[in-house]
């Protein structure tokens, strides 16, 4: 009997174990890979090229009283589901979540993605993908692992896609920068887009692309502008002709919310129509049509987006919990969903809460 998916979170995270990289890379790399060190304030990741230790308390505080949420914690004190898949299943059951799409910790994966040493970069990506495979392989019907795509050349990117595809629980790929190693798509990247479409694998971006090393949060309100980068990347894909050459390619932007999409579609169509007479555009359709066919967005708390769902595209919206990060509403997700989806027809609510994710990730 197939699993009765009623609620699928399209964006959740792991808390990587302290020895993920030190236990998996070649000996010559072990003193250069991310590792956890202890400080008076708590534990933090030390990453080559990053001046600040990167703490992780806010990436593991779901369910805590707000007064208890802090950046500096000890690893052994966080909830076990971040690194133990068996414990994660119990945490999911407590929240009524049937399946999850799994991303890495953002600033940690950023440190891996931005490392300029080609061989070290590939070794760290492979080590993460191997660990992730073991994690999601514990319950492949309930986990959707997104393997990282290396970004130091398209041939090695395709090789890593091939290496992990078909492993139980691996359901898509995470792009942190374009496979060519830059923040601009080039024709050579077509090898990667072709490899993904041949496998029916979804391409995913978590918040933004970057080649900058992470840093400690210094904004008084981090996370308020998570959607800023996504419009730029969507325009790049459209006007580079990627969707014309690969009409089956599906692109998901996670944790960017959805309410901005109608305005974005209106503006790109308007600018396109104004500039088309004097430009050498080669795309085959209105820009908004590509968004409607190829781009999905995930949201945590976006009541405005749900109200505007028909302008966004119901089939393009993915609910996510962001567990175990500070944005998560665990273990009270059901209460929030009841409020957010009040008055939404059941078939539309199901699409956003489970059906769209099941289609994109093959649950």
Residue pairs with C-beta under 8 A, 6 or more apart in sequence:
3 98
3 99
3 141
3 142
3 363
4 98
5 98
5 99
5 354
5 358
5 363
6 96
6 98
6 350
6 353
6 354
7 96
7 97
7 98
7 99
7 319
7 333
7 337
7 353
7 354
8 97
8 98
8 99
8 100
8 101
8 319
8 353
8 354
8 357
8 358
8 361
8 363
9 97
9 99
9 100
9 101
9 319
9 320
9 321
9 322
9 323
9 357
10 101
10 252
10 254
10 298
10 318
10 319
10 320
10 356
10 357
10 360
10 361
11 101
11 103
11 206
11 254
11 255
11 298
11 300
11 318
11 320
11 321
11 322
12 100
12 101
12 102
12 103
12 320
12 321
12 322
12 323
12 324
13 59
13 82
13 102
13 103
13 104
13 105
13 106
13 322
13 323
13 324
13 325
14 82
14 83
14 102
14 103
14 104
14 105
14 132
14 135
15 56
15 59
15 60
15 75
15 78
15 82
15 83
15 105
15 324
16 34
16 82
16 83
16 104
16 105
16 108
16 128
16 131
17 83
17 131
18 35
18 36
18 43
18 75
19 35
20 34
20 127
20 128
20 131
21 33
21 34
21 35
21 124
21 127
21 128
22 30
22 33
22 35
24 126
24 127
24 130
24 131
25 33
25 123
25 124
25 127
26 123
29 119
29 120
29 123
29 124
32 48
32 117
32 120
33 48
33 120
33 123
33 124
33 127
34 45
34 46
34 47
34 48
34 108
34 111
34 112
34 124
35 45
35 46
36 43
36 44
36 45
36 46
36 75
37 43
37 44
37 46
37 53
38 74
39 53
39 72
41 55
41 72
42 55
42 57
42 71
42 72
42 73
42 74
43 55
43 56
43 72
43 73
43 74
43 75
44 53
44 54
44 55
44 56
44 72
45 53
45 54
45 55
45 56
45 107
45 108
45 111
46 53
46 54
47 54
47 108
47 111
47 213
47 214
48 111
48 115
48 120
49 111
49 114
49 115
49 116
49 213
50 111
50 213
50 214
50 215
51 215
52 215
52 216
53 216
54 107
54 108
54 111
54 214
54 216
55 71
55 72
55 73
55 216
56 71
56 73
56 75
56 78
56 105
56 108
57 69
57 70
57 71
57 72
57 73
57 78
58 69
58 70
58 71
58 325
58 326
59 82
59 105
59 324
59 325
59 326
60 73
60 78
60 79
60 82
60 324
60 325
61 68
61 69
61 70
61 73
61 324
61 325
61 326
62 79
62 322
62 323
62 324
62 325
62 326
62 328
62 329
62 330
63 79
63 324
63 328
63 330
63 331
69 326
71 217
78 324
79 87
79 91
79 324
80 87
80 88
81 87
81 88
81 89
81 90
81 91
81 92
81 324
82 88
82 324
83 135
85 135
85 136
85 138
85 139
85 143
86 138
88 100
89 138
89 139
89 142
91 323
91 324
91 330
91 331
92 98
92 100
92 142
94 330
94 331
95 321
95 323
95 330
95 331
95 332
95 333
95 334
96 333
96 334
97 321
97 323
97 333
98 142
98 354
99 141
99 142
99 143
99 144
99 357
99 363
100 142
100 143
100 144
100 321
100 323
101 144
101 146
101 171
101 172
101 204
101 254
101 320
101 357
101 361
102 132
102 135
102 136
102 143
102 144
102 145
102 146
103 109
103 146
103 174
103 204
103 206
103 254
104 128
104 132
104 148
104 174
106 206
106 207
106 214
107 214
108 214
109 128
109 148
109 174
109 176
109 206
110 176
110 210
110 212
110 213
110 214
111 213
111 214
112 121
112 124
112 125
112 128
112 148
112 176
113 121
113 148
113 151
113 176
113 177
113 210
113 211
114 176
114 177
114 210
114 211
114 212
114 213
114 214
115 121
115 124
118 152
118 153
121 150
121 151
121 152
122 150
122 152
122 156
122 160
125 148
125 149
125 150
125 160
126 160
126 163
128 148
129 147
129 148
129 160
129 163
129 164
132 145
132 146
132 147
132 170
133 145
133 147
133 164
133 167
133 168
133 169
133 170
135 143
135 145
135 169
136 143
136 144
136 145
136 168
136 169
136 170
137 167
137 168
137 169
138 169
139 169
140 168
140 169
141 363
143 169
144 169
144 171
144 172
144 357
144 361
144 363
145 167
145 169
145 170
145 171
146 170
146 171
146 172
146 173
146 174
146 204
147 160
147 161
147 164
147 170
147 172
147 173
147 174
148 160
148 173
148 174
148 176
149 157
149 160
149 161
149 173
149 174
149 175
149 176
149 179
149 192
150 156
150 157
150 160
150 179
151 157
151 175
151 176
151 177
151 178
151 179
151 180
151 181
151 211
152 181
153 179
153 180
153 181
154 179
154 180
154 188
154 189
154 191
154 192
155 191
157 179
157 191
157 192
158 191
158 192
158 195
161 173
161 192
161 195
161 196
161 199
161 201
162 195
164 170
165 199
165 201
171 201
171 202
171 361
171 362
171 363
172 201
172 202
172 203
172 204
172 252
172 360
172 361
173 196
173 201
173 202
173 203
173 204
174 204
174 205
174 206
175 203
175 204
175 205
175 209
176 205
176 206
176 209
176 210
177 183
177 209
177 210
177 211
178 184
178 185
178 186
178 189
178 209
179 188
179 189
179 191
179 192
180 186
180 188
180 189
182 211
183 209
183 210
183 211
184 236
185 236
185 237
185 240
185 242
189 242
190 242
190 245
190 246
193 203
193 242
193 245
193 246
193 249
194 246
196 202
196 203
196 249
197 246
197 248
197 249
200 248
200 362
202 250
202 251
202 252
202 360
202 361
203 249
203 250
203 251
203 252
204 251
204 252
204 253
204 254
205 230
205 233
205 251
205 252
205 253
205 254
206 254
206 255
207 226
207 229
207 230
207 253
207 254
207 255
207 256
208 226
208 228
208 229
208 230
208 233
209 229
209 233
223 327
226 255
226 256
226 257
227 253
227 256
227 257
227 260
230 253
230 256
230 297
231 260
231 264
231 268
233 253
234 251
234 253
234 264
234 290
234 291
234 295
235 268
235 287
237 243
237 251
237 290
237 294
238 268
238 283
238 287
238 290
238 291
239 281
239 283
241 282
241 283
242 249
243 249
243 290
243 293
243 294
244 282
244 283
244 284
247 293
249 294
250 294
250 296
250 360
251 294
251 295
251 296
252 295
252 296
252 297
252 298
252 318
252 360
253 295
253 296
253 297
253 298
254 297
254 298
254 318
254 320
255 298
255 300
255 320
255 322
255 327
256 297
256 298
256 299
257 297
257 299
257 300
257 302
257 305
258 297
258 298
258 299
258 302
258 305
258 309
258 312
258 316
258 317
259 299
259 302
259 304
259 305
259 308
259 312
261 291
261 297
261 305
261 311
261 312
261 313
261 316
262 308
262 311
262 312
264 291
265 287
265 288
265 291
265 292
265 311
266 288
268 287
268 288
268 291
269 286
269 287
269 288
272 281
272 286
272 287
275 281
283 290
291 316
292 313
292 316
295 316
296 316
296 317
296 318
296 356
296 360
297 312
297 316
297 317
297 318
298 317
298 318
298 319
298 320
299 305
299 317
299 318
299 319
299 320
300 319
300 320
300 321
300 322
300 327
300 328
300 329
301 327
301 329
301 336
301 340
302 340
303 339
303 340
305 312
305 317
306 317
306 340
306 341
306 344
306 352
309 317
309 344
309 348
309 352
314 348
314 351
314 352
315 351
315 356
316 356
317 351
317 352
317 356
318 352
318 356
318 357
318 360
319 337
319 352
319 353
321 328
321 329
321 330
321 333
322 328
323 330
324 330
329 335
329 336
337 353
341 349
341 352
341 353
344 352
357 363
